[in-house]
Amino acid sequence: MDGTTKLLGISTFARRVGLAPSALRFYDDCRVLRPAWVDGATGYRFYSPAQEAPCRSAAQSARSGTAAG
């Protein structure tokens, strides 16, 4: 991480995309949507605003029962 990109914590990002943080953790575990950066010391996940559209697409695919990715 170079410090030039504004990253969002999982709760803030989840609110922006209309999902629960647990859904984002599930998507990470399934390798559907990986965080932009994970703090190695705490395990906290951080997301880039550029990930909003792909996240919404993954969520829509999950809701409709189609494969994402």
Protein Blocks (a to p, Z undefined) as FASTA:
>chain_A
ZZlaccddfklmmmmnopafklmmmmmmnomaccfbdcfknopacddfklmmmmmmmmmm
mmnopaeZZ
